[in-house]
Amino acid sequence: MRAIRKKISAADNKMPTTRQYELLISLEKALAGLCRQVVEQGLPIDLDKKSVKKYRQRLGTFRTHLGELLPAEEWRLCKEVADVLVGEGLPRRDGS
């Protein structure tokens, strides 16, 4: 999440501050939702290196299969939103 915050902050003067604020609030809500799921599912909440590594691996698996998990229309909308964010000044995930 820290990397995403940095990317949003790096968009200073590339997008309106109100849009940056909106994106930061959305990010915080997503983080809160993830935390809630961790607690509800009884997953470990430790932040030791082993736990963090495990969560990163799970996130990587999720990202890899997201397009397969979502209905086609929802996946298309996700890609459109990603394109809009790039147009607003955020870099693509691959850094371009």
GROMACS elastic network, one bead per residue, 0.5 to 0.9 nm:
[ bonds ]
;  ai    aj funct       b0    kb
    1     4     6  0.51313   500
    1     5     6  0.62510   500
    1     6     6  0.86670   500
    1    27     6  0.77930   500
    1    28     6  0.88866   500
    1    31     6  0.78484   500
    2     5     6  0.50808   500
    2     6     6  0.62429   500
    2     7     6  0.87238   500
    3     6     6  0.50736   500
    3     7     6  0.62950   500
    3     8     6  0.87334   500
    4     7     6  0.50595   500
    4     8     6  0.62486   500
    4     9     6  0.85788   500
    4    24     6  0.89148   500
    4    27     6  0.82052   500
    5     8     6  0.51254   500
    5     9     6  0.61081   500
    5    10     6  0.84891   500
    5    23     6  0.89624   500
    5    24     6  0.69185   500
    5    27     6  0.79892   500
    6     9     6  0.50050   500
    6    10     6  0.59465   500
    6    11     6  0.86948   500
    7    11     6  0.65270   500
    7    90     6  0.63978   500
    7    91     6  0.73298   500
    8    11     6  0.53151   500
    8    12     6  0.77280   500
    8    20     6  0.63150   500
    8    21     6  0.88556   500
    8    23     6  0.73976   500
    8    24     6  0.73025   500
    8    89     6  0.86363   500
    8    90     6  0.66965   500
    9    12     6  0.59167   500
    9    20     6  0.73750   500
    9    24     6  0.88738   500
   10    13     6  0.86285   500
   10    14     6  0.84625   500
   10    89     6  0.87322   500
   10    90     6  0.80014   500
   11    14     6  0.50783   500
   11    15     6  0.62204   500
   11    16     6  0.88839   500
   11    20     6  0.76537   500
   11    88     6  0.81463   500
   11    89     6  0.57504   500
   11    90     6  0.62581   500
   12    15     6  0.64219   500
   12    16     6  0.77799   500
   12    17     6  0.73143   500
   12    20     6  0.79993   500
   12    89     6  0.87980   500
   13    16     6  0.69518   500
   13    17     6  0.79735   500
   14    88     6  0.67449   500
   14    89     6  0.54701   500
   14    90     6  0.85143   500
   15    18     6  0.83690   500
   15    19     6  0.66493   500
   15    20     6  0.69283   500
   15    88     6  0.57612   500
   15    89     6  0.64718   500
   15    90     6  0.89812   500
   16    19     6  0.53110   500
   16    20     6  0.64956   500
   16    21     6  0.87825   500
   16    88     6  0.89268   500
   17    21     6  0.60830   500
   17    22     6  0.84921   500
   18    21     6  0.50771   500
   18    22     6  0.61507   500
   18    23     6  0.86866   500
   19    23     6  0.61922   500
   19    24     6  0.86032   500
   20    23     6  0.51271   500
   20    24     6  0.61977   500
   20    25     6  0.86520   500
   21    24     6  0.50524   500
   21    25     6  0.61520   500
   21    26     6  0.85441   500
   22    25     6  0.51943   500
   22    26     6  0.61787   500
   22    27     6  0.86278   500
   23    27     6  0.61311   500
   23    28     6  0.86774   500
   24    27     6  0.50063   500
   24    28     6  0.62698   500
   24    29     6  0.86790   500
   25    28     6  0.50791   500
   25    29     6  0.62190   500
   25    30     6  0.86278   500
   26    29     6  0.50860   500
   26    30     6  0.61791   500
   26    31     6  0.86309   500
   27    30     6  0.50636   500
   27    31     6  0.62062   500
   27    32     6  0.86245   500
   28    31     6  0.50308   500
   28    32     6  0.61480   500
   28    33     6  0.86027   500
   29    32     6  0.50219   500
   29    33     6  0.61848   500
   29    34     6  0.86589   500
   30    33     6  0.50297   500
   30    34     6  0.62265   500
   30    35     6  0.86441   500
   31    34     6  0.50625   500
   31    35     6  0.61799   500
   31    36     6  0.85817   500
   32    35     6  0.50820   500
   32    36     6  0.61569   500
   32    37     6  0.86844   500
   33    36     6  0.50509   500
   33    37     6  0.62557   500
   33    38     6  0.86979   500
   34    37     6  0.51023   500
   34    38     6  0.62747   500
   34    39     6  0.87887   500
   35    38     6  0.50920   500
   35    39     6  0.63750   500
   35    40     6  0.86176   500
   35    45     6  0.86063   500
   36    39     6  0.52277   500
   36    40     6  0.60463   500
   36    41     6  0.85023   500
   37    41     6  0.58839   500
   37    42     6  0.83332   500
   37    43     6  0.84502   500
   38    41     6  0.52966   500
   38    42     6  0.61122   500
   38    43     6  0.51644   500
   38    44     6  0.73554   500
   38    45     6  0.72130   500
   39    42     6  0.50926   500
   39    43     6  0.62424   500
   39    44     6  0.80025   500
   39    45     6  0.75645   500
   40    43     6  0.78204   500
   42    45     6  0.85181   500
   44    47     6  0.86638   500
   44    51     6  0.73229   500
   45    51     6  0.78599   500
   46    49     6  0.88314   500
   46    50     6  0.88660   500
   46    51     6  0.62437   500
   46    52     6  0.79855   500
   47    50     6  0.79898   500
   47    51     6  0.59583   500
   47    52     6  0.58849   500
   48    51     6  0.54900   500
   48    52     6  0.62437   500
   48    53     6  0.86096   500
   49    52     6  0.51560   500
   49    53     6  0.59905   500
   49    54     6  0.85468   500
   50    53     6  0.51851   500
   50    54     6  0.62417   500
   50    55     6  0.87884   500
   51    54     6  0.50468   500
   51    55     6  0.62525   500
   51    56     6  0.86246   500
   52    55     6  0.51235   500
   52    56     6  0.61552   500
   52    57     6  0.86217   500
   53    56     6  0.50804   500
   53    57     6  0.62286   500
   53    58     6  0.86839   500
   54    57     6  0.51114   500
   54    58     6  0.62760   500
   54    59     6  0.86577   500
   55    59     6  0.60954   500
   55    60     6  0.85607   500
   56    60     6  0.61426   500
   56    61     6  0.86573   500
   57    60     6  0.50573   500
   57    61     6  0.62954   500
   57    62     6  0.86291   500
   58    61     6  0.51187   500
   58    62     6  0.61556   500
   58    63     6  0.86496   500
   59    63     6  0.61114   500
   59    64     6  0.85257   500
   60    63     6  0.51382   500
   60    64     6  0.61413   500
   60    65     6  0.87287   500
   61    64     6  0.50873   500
   61    65     6  0.63289   500
   61    66     6  0.84586   500
   62    65     6  0.53116   500
   62    66     6  0.57129   500
   62    69     6  0.88690   500
   63    66     6  0.52184   500
   63    67     6  0.80248   500
   64    67     6  0.75476   500
   64    68     6  0.85563   500
   65    68     6  0.52464   500
   65    69     6  0.62511   500
   65    70     6  0.88715   500
   66    69     6  0.50201   500
   66    70     6  0.61894   500
   66    75     6  0.79375   500
   67    70     6  0.56713   500
   67    71     6  0.79355   500
   67    72     6  0.76428   500
   67    74     6  0.89507   500
   67    75     6  0.58433   500
   67    76     6  0.88153   500
   68    71     6  0.76319   500
   68    72     6  0.82136   500
   68    75     6  0.85192   500
   69    72     6  0.89017   500
   69    75     6  0.87036   500
   70    73     6  0.80263   500
   70    74     6  0.60858   500
   70    75     6  0.57441   500
   71    74     6  0.53775   500
   71    75     6  0.62547   500
   71    76     6  0.86893   500
   72    75     6  0.51387   500
   72    76     6  0.61479   500
   72    77     6  0.86968   500
   73    76     6  0.50696   500
   73    77     6  0.62997   500
   73    78     6  0.87324   500
   74    77     6  0.50568   500
   74    78     6  0.62656   500
   74    79     6  0.87805   500
   75    78     6  0.50121   500
   75    79     6  0.63554   500
   75    80     6  0.86607   500
   76    79     6  0.52097   500
   76    80     6  0.62537   500
   76    81     6  0.87380   500
   77    81     6  0.61539   500
   77    82     6  0.85677   500
   78    81     6  0.51518   500
   78    82     6  0.62372   500
   78    83     6  0.87189   500
   79    83     6  0.62745   500
   79    84     6  0.87073   500
   80    83     6  0.50634   500
   80    84     6  0.62957   500
   80    85     6  0.87413   500
   81    85     6  0.62368   500
   81    86     6  0.86805   500
   82    85     6  0.51114   500
   82    86     6  0.63235   500
   82    87     6  0.86375   500
   82    92     6  0.78817   500
   83    86     6  0.50987   500
   83    87     6  0.61897   500
   83    88     6  0.86710   500
   83    92     6  0.83888   500
   84    88     6  0.62264   500
   84    89     6  0.88678   500
   85    89     6  0.65401   500
   85    90     6  0.56822   500
   85    91     6  0.80469   500
   85    92     6  0.84993   500
   86    89     6  0.52385   500
   86    91     6  0.56549   500
   86    92     6  0.62302   500
   87    90     6  0.72002   500
   87    91     6  0.88469   500
   91    94     6  0.78473   500
   91    95     6  0.56851   500
   91    96     6  0.56558   500
   92    95     6  0.52753   500
   92    96     6  0.53482   500
   93    96     6  0.74196   500
